[in-house]
Amino acid sequence: RHRRYRRRRHRRPHPNPEPHRTPESLGPPIHAPRAPQELRRGLQGGARRRGGSSAAPAPAAMARGLGPRLGLGRLLGLLLAGCIAILAGAAAPAPAPAAKGNNQVEKLSLDTFGAAVGDAAAGSGAVLLVFYAPWCRHCEALNPHLQQLVGEVSRDELTVAKIDATEERALATRFSIRAYPTLFFLIDGRVYPYHHPRTVEAFRGFLSQGHKEAQALSMLSSPFGPVGRARALVSTVGQRLVNLSE
């Protein structure tokens, strides 16, 4: 009698039964192979139970999911091509400088930046860098003052250059551009952020004597320091890869 009681007790049903989830309704085990029609019916039935669409995942969505796994070879190829393009740009001859007295506002790009500011970064000459955006009204108001400035000073005294920060993102990242316009003076190998009035008289005063009282960027924060050069290399490779992918 005691043994029969123990058998009945062990056959007692679960306290939280789920009568709607019988083995027949669950279908075959997940590890069992299914035919394509059965698999399609299972996906549609699961979607209906969840209240969503019964359509199977689109091929484009599956491709997006497999993209990060299968794109390693393409990424390495783009990285190698970017490095080759950087080396080719460094080995290319620098453009000929403008004649003396023919001073004008230059528009720099990633390829012409090194040749334009090389002397000033090395310690000889002076360059006024203006980072702008085409849609910026303050940048448009600054253009007449820059044109007047280049008409009054010679190229040996000062080189005025503009950089479109919306296109040359590598240079904007290197100089940590956060607002437009942003101006820098490169004088005798040092970088001076310019936060003074944007007039011809103020520019010439800062070039002659004002920079001696201003504080230049430190070696760690300078775009031409070790940290700035490393940041420039990374951003240049990234921009090359973006250009190649486009």
Beta strands, then each sheet from edge to edge (+ up, - down):
strand 1: 106-107
strand 2: 126-132
strand 3: 159-164
strand 4: 182-187
strand 5: 190-194
sheet 1: 1+ 3+ 2+ 4- 5+
end
